[in-house]
Amino acid sequence: MAASAAAPATRRRRIARWKAPVALAAVVLGLVAGQAVSLGLVLGFGGDEPGVVDGIGLIAADVVLIAVIVLFARRGAKLSAGTLGIRRTRFWPAVGWACAFFAATIALQGLWTLLVGPGGEEVSGGGGAATGPPPAIVIALVMFGVAVAAPIGEEIAFRGYLFAALTTWRGPWPAALVTGLLFGAAHVAVYPPELLPALAFFGVAACLLFWFTGSLLPCVAVHAFNNALAMGSIAGWDWQIPVVVIGAVTLSVLLLLPFAREHAPQAVRT
């Protein structure tokens, strides 16, 4: 009886199969390599259609990040989509946890903004010579890169891989804190320093969302929601914002859903 009672807890917490230092090195290498590829594309082809190239560069950076993570992850475990957190989970509990953690993130970010004041906007690439609105293809590529590719790539790297590895170090709470801080620091090139703690808040909340649901799908959905909402606000959109938010969340989850063949373990009751 004791063995059977302990089985759910063991199964619930065996989401990590990688050594923490190796996972950290893999994430850093993946981020650097991805940014290098993105910068190379912009420098090499930016003279023709800089907006399009920037959008492709955003997507390429996340593809490279995932590729590096997969290469490292295969060395430490029998790799599947499930081992990286791409699993099915119960829908309504996931919605509840997602709303709770997103609300907590917004509250913390609002408090931080009151303390330090509003920061600058995200740095955007592209040619400064353009005078009119960007073409639809540019908008679509940039939005896909920011609100679909980035949530998928970053959630797999930071939550499915790095956070999972760090849980073997001191458990989920310190792992969430460290992962959140690294997640914030990873955006130093595109956000002003005063906004990095707000990103760290989001990183911690996403880790806990993954821990309580056992799946990356809610994390990707919330991440896509957040990024699409931010991009729409920066662009000054009105009715387009709910359209791109719903589209980004739906597309990002649908792209991962065919790989989610395993079911997330049930949460442990202690």
C-alpha positions in Angstrom: 0.0 0.0 0.0 2.8 2.4 0.9 4.5 1.8 -2.4 1.3 2.4 -4.4 0.5 5.6 -2.4 4.0 7.0 -3.1 3.7 6.2 -6.8 1.7 9.3 -7.8 4.1 11.7 -6.1 7.0 10.0 -7.7 5.4 10.1 -11.1 4.3 13.7 -10.6 7.7 15.0 -9.8 9.8 13.0 -12.2 9.4 15.6 -14.9 13.2 16.3 -14.8 15.7 14.0 -16.4 18.5 16.4 -17.1 21.4 17.8 -15.0 20.8 21.4 -14.1 24.3 22.8 -15.2 24.0 21.1 -18.6 20.5 22.4 -19.0 21.5 25.9 -18.1 24.4 25.8 -20.6 22.1 24.4 -23.3 19.6 27.3 -22.9 22.3 29.9 -22.9 23.9 28.4 -26.0 20.6 28.1 -27.7 19.7 31.7 -27.0 23.1 33.0 -28.2 23.0 30.8 -31.4 19.5 31.8 -32.2 20.2 35.5 -31.8 23.4 35.1 -33.9 21.4 33.5 -36.7 18.8 36.2 -36.5 21.4 38.9 -36.6 23.1 37.2 -39.5 19.9 37.2 -41.5 19.3 40.9 -40.8 22.8 41.9 -41.7 23.0 39.7 -44.7 19.6 40.4 -46.3 18.3 43.4 -44.5 19.0 45.7 -47.4 16.1 44.4 -49.5 13.1 43.9 -47.3 14.2 44.6 -43.7 10.8 44.2 -42.3 10.3 40.7 -43.8 13.9 39.7 -42.9 13.3 40.8 -39.3 10.2 38.7 -39.0 12.0 35.7 -40.5 14.9 36.3 -38.1 12.6 36.2 -35.1 11.2 32.8 -36.2 14.7 31.4 -37.1 16.0 32.4 -33.6 13.3 30.2 -31.9 13.8 27.3 -34.3 17.6 27.3 -33.5 16.8 27.5 -29.8 14.5 24.5 -29.9 17.1 22.6 -32.1 19.9 23.2 -29.5 17.6 22.2 -26.6 16.6 19.0 -28.4 20.2 18.1 -29.2 21.2 18.5 -25.5 18.0 16.9 -24.1 18.6 13.7 -26.2 21.9 13.1 -24.4 20.3 12.9 -21.0 17.1 11.1 -21.5 14.9 9.1 -24.0 13.4 12.2 -25.6 9.8 12.6 -26.5 7.4 15.5 -26.7 6.1 14.4 -23.3 9.5 14.6 -21.6 9.7 18.3 -22.7 6.3 19.0 -21.1 4.1 18.8 -24.3 1.3 16.8 -22.7 -2.5 17.0 -22.6 -4.0 18.2 -19.4 -7.5 18.7 -18.0 -8.9 21.8 -19.7 -10.9 23.7 -17.0 -8.3 23.3 -14.2 -5.7 24.5 -16.6 -7.8 27.5 -17.5 -8.3 28.2 -13.8 -4.6 28.0 -13.0 -3.7 30.1 -16.1 -6.1 32.9 -15.1 -4.9 32.9 -11.5 -1.2 33.1 -12.4 -1.7 35.6 -15.2 -3.7 37.8 -12.8 -0.9 37.6 -10.2 1.6 38.5 -12.9 -0.4 41.5 -14.0 -0.7 42.7 -10.4 3.0 42.3 -9.7 3.9 44.0 -13.0 1.5 46.9 -12.2 3.0 47.3 -8.7 6.5 47.3 -10.2 5.4 50.0 -12.8 4.1 52.2 -10.0 7.5 51.9 -8.2 9.8 52.5 -11.1 7.6 54.2 -13.7 6.8 53.1 -17.2 9.7 51.8 -19.3 10.5 52.1 -23.0 8.9 50.0 -25.6 10.3 46.9 -27.1 13.1 47.5 -29.6 11.8 46.8 -33.1 13.9 46.0 -36.2 13.3 47.0 -39.7 14.3 49.8 -42.0 13.8 53.3 -40.6 13.1 54.7 -44.0 9.6 53.3 -44.3 7.0 56.1 -44.0 3.6 54.3 -44.3 2.2 51.3 -42.4 4.2 48.1 -43.0 2.9 45.6 -45.5 0.6 42.8 -44.3 3.3 40.2 -44.8 5.6 42.0 -42.5 2.9 42.4 -39.8 2.0 38.7 -40.1 5.7 37.5 -39.9 6.5 39.7 -36.9 3.3 38.8 -35.1 3.9 35.1 -35.8 7.5 35.4 -34.5 6.6 37.3 -31.4 3.2 35.8 -30.5 3.5 32.2 -31.8 7.1 31.1 -32.3 8.6 32.8 -29.3 6.0 31.4 -26.8 6.6 27.9 -28.2 10.4 28.1 -28.3 10.8 29.9 -24.9 8.3 27.7 -23.1 10.0 24.5 -24.3 13.5 25.9 -23.4 12.8 27.6 -20.1 9.9 25.6 -18.6 9.9 22.2 -20.3 13.7 21.8 -20.2 15.5 24.2 -17.8 12.8 24.4 -15.1 12.3 20.7 -15.2 16.0 20.1 -14.8 16.3 22.7 -11.9 13.6 21.0 -9.9 16.1 18.2 -9.2 18.3 20.8 -7.5 16.1 22.3 -4.7 12.6 21.6 -5.8 10.0 23.6 -7.8 10.0 26.9 -5.9 13.7 27.7 -6.1 13.7 26.3 -9.6 10.9 28.7 -10.6 12.7 31.6 -9.1 16.0 30.9 -10.9 14.3 30.2 -14.2 12.2 33.3 -13.9 15.3 35.5 -13.3 17.1 33.9 -16.3 14.0 34.4 -18.4 14.0 38.0 -17.6 17.7 38.4 -18.2 17.4 36.6 -21.6 15.4 39.7 -22.8 18.0 42.2 -22.0 18.7 43.0 -25.6 15.1 44.0 -26.4 13.7 45.5 -23.2 15.0 48.3 -21.0 16.5 47.2 -17.7 13.6 48.5 -15.6 11.2 46.1 -17.4 13.3 43.0 -16.8 11.9 42.3 -13.3 8.4 42.3 -14.8 9.4 39.7 -17.3 11.0 37.7 -14.4 7.6 37.8 -12.6 6.0 36.3 -15.8 8.8 33.7 -15.9 8.2 32.5 -12.3 4.4 32.4 -12.9 4.8 30.3 -16.0 7.0 27.8 -14.2 4.4 27.4 -11.5 1.7 27.1 -14.1 3.6 24.2 -15.7 4.2 22.6 -12.3 0.6 22.6 -11.3 -0.9 21.6 -14.6 1.9 19.2 -15.7 1.7 20.6 -19.3 3.3 23.3 -21.4 0.1 23.9 -23.3 -1.4 26.3 -20.7 2.0 28.1 -20.5 2.2 28.5 -24.3 -1.4 29.8 -24.4 -0.8 32.4 -21.7 2.6 33.4 -23.2 1.0 33.9 -26.7 -1.9 35.8 -25.1 0.5 38.1 -23.3 2.8 38.7 -26.3 -0.1 39.3 -28.8 -1.8 41.7 -26.4 1.5 43.6 -25.9 2.2 43.8 -29.6 -1.3 45.0 -30.4 -1.1 47.7 -27.7 2.3 48.9 -29.0 0.9 49.0 -32.6 -2.0 51.1 -31.4 -4.6 48.6 -32.6 -8.2 48.7 -31.5 -10.6 46.0 -32.7 -7.7 44.0 -34.2 -6.3 43.2 -30.7 -8.9 40.5 -29.7 -8.6 39.0 -33.2 -4.8 38.6 -33.0 -4.9 37.5 -29.4 -7.4 34.7 -30.1 -5.5 33.8 -33.3 -2.1 33.6 -31.6 -3.4 31.6 -28.7 -5.3 29.2 -30.9 -2.5 28.7 -33.5 0.3 28.2 -30.9 -1.7 25.5 -29.1 -2.8 23.8 -32.3 0.8 23.6 -33.5 1.7 21.7 -30.4 -1.4 19.6 -29.8 -0.6 16.9 -32.3 2.6 16.2 -30.4 0.8 16.0 -27.0 0.1 12.3 -27.0 0.8 11.8 -23.3 -1.4 12.9 -20.5 -0.1 15.1 -17.7 0.2 13.4 -14.3 -2.3 14.4 -11.7 -1.3 17.0 -9.2 0.0 15.6 -5.9 -2.2 16.2 -2.8 -0.1 16.7 0.2 
